[in-house]
Amino acid sequence: MQRAGPGVALLLNRNSRLNSILRVLVFYPYVVGPVILGFLWSSILGTDGAVNAVVGAKHSLPFLSDPTWAVATVICVIVWSSFGVNVVLYLAGLQTVPDSVIEAAKIDGASPWQTFWRVKLPMLAPTVTVNVVLVVIGLLRVYELILALTAGGPAGETQSFVYNILTSSFDNTQLGYGAAQSVVLMIVIIVVTVGITSARRRSEQAVSA
């Protein structure tokens, strides 16, 4: 997603009516609530969903009933639902690149690909960092979409960290265990955020040196 985001943002960076419509379509899944998205995809990919109704019972596809298929389906839906904000952030970053720098690169004979790779992408480093942090945190705390899409099944294969915390706390009434898991999750998020930020700073210092 981090590789596709800048590419899609670059394609949508030009101002046109078509790009405006495409931006709305790309960002729209992020606006819709995860519960709604979960139920929507469940009605499309479930055992009695729209896809299996079209292909028929003999050729039904176990999108949500087979553990391997379910994990792949959940990953695809999560990526699809969060891809829009990823692209929008890269769009915002691209629009902060000064036109004078791009023109200077063109005057020096840089191709569009070289301009993107050597000029625009390095200036998107802060945006890349923000996106990576948001994606990692989003994956660690995903819950509503899984609840609506698979309810953690089949056989618990699609349970996320937060899903396990809430199941332990409320379904199994293990409040102490759930609280301990919550603290661990908070520490993991802090460590990941600090680690990614520090890695970017070290990279910038190495380039400047």
Beta strands, then each sheet from edge to edge (+ up, - down):
end
